[in-house]
Every structure is written in C-alpha cells, then in structure tokens.
C-alpha cells in the first residue's frame, strides 16, 4: 500500500511538474505518561500549508477508529471515538506551516496503540503511522515473608500490579547494592503487568532490604527491616556399622531458632 501511494505521488508530481510532497513523522514509538499531554508529530515536507487540505487522524488497531478529522478548514469530529471527545486539537496556525501534529490531552492507558496521520489534497495524499506507548505507574509494592529455608534464610516476596510497560525489579540491601533474586513472575491482564519478585536473605550484617520497581519516568520502592538473631540449623548424621550385617543411623538435628525482635515494613 505504501509503495503504491509513493508511485502514485511521484507520477502526480511528474505530470504536474511540481515538487513532490511527503508526510513525515517520528521514526520511533512515542513514550507517553498517563495523565500528561502528548503531541503526535506529523508534518508535510517541504513545508506547505495544509489549511485547505484534509487531515485525518485515526487508530489503526480499532474499529470506528476516527480520532480527529479536519476538512474544509474546520474540525469535523461528529464520528470521533467517544473517549477522545474534548481531548484532541489541531492548530490552524501550525497547519499554515504544514504541521498537522495532533495534541492529545490527559493521556490514558487506553490511548496506547498505532495512529495513522493522513494528509490529502486534490491531486496528492500521503500518510504515516505513529506508535504510542503509555507508561502507567503500578501499585506501591507489597513485601511478604513466605517462610524460612533450612539454613536460616528468610524468604521475601515483593508484589505489585497495574504497570505498563513491564517495569524492571530489583532487591537491594541497605547500602544500595543489588541482590540476586531467585525468581521473577510476570503476568499481564486488563489492568497491566503484575510482577512477583522473590529473594532469600541471610544474616550478613544488613537488616534492611528494599524492593524497587522502575520505568523510564516512574520509580517506587518499599523496604523491610528485620531485627533479631537467628541461629542457623546444624545437621549431622552418625553412621554405625556393626559386623557389616546391619547399620544403625543416628540423626541429630538442631533446628533453626529465630528470635525476631521485630519486622518493620516501611
């Protein structure tokens, strides 16, 4: 489709002996932050007034896809997607300069997707696609203790939901040093990404641990303070063999005793 459009526009330029126009936009996806305003770039090169042209913005990935329509020198948004009502705008001053960029106010998670900018004159048209990723801050992380291992380690789990895109997750000690986690589970539902990050910590002089989740524009963390003393489990086996006929095994186990003075979640 793009190749045919390009060929058609070149033929029109040659036939009318005029300079060929093209519509240009961003090469990479746009990263938007939920709640903030976003400008979707779209312009004509070389700069040519679009005041008398038809400019249509629509979603590529949904039905009934109109986001904004400008024609006959005015906005015609009767068929606009309801969720965009009152949130889109084109500037006539910018259209005069060949700039058909769309301003989208108060970005929502549902705005994420692919947008088409179509600019059309009587004897020429062209379009570009703009991809939008909406960054949404998830819930404040929750840390839980899921048990202890037989070396006296404490199993900690950090959970958070509602992120978009998927955040990076780390465990850190009180000095800010990144710790190696055992397992990370990630699921996506209608509310966004849900993450579950697990680690086992031991008595190493640090009793404060942080779970941190981060995107490009967002970061949130929670810490846990574990105060107390834990004596590690000691395990040994005594094997006694009598005349190679039978064996008697004595197993002595001293279990781990954790005297926790307190566990504090911040």
Secondary structure, 3 states (H helix, E strand, C coil): CHHHHHHHHHHHHHHHCCCCCEEECCCCCEEEECCCCEEECCEEECCCCCCCCEEEEEECCCCCCEEEEEECCEECCCCCCHHHCCCEECCHHHHCCCECCEEECCCCHHHCEEEEEEEECCCCEEEEEEEEEEEECCCCCEEEEEEECCCCCEEEEEEEEEEECCCEEEEEECCCCEECCCEEEEEEECCEEEEEEEEEECCCCCCEEEEEEECCCCEEEEEEEEEEEEECCEEEEEEEEECCCEEEEEEEEECCEEEEEEEEEC
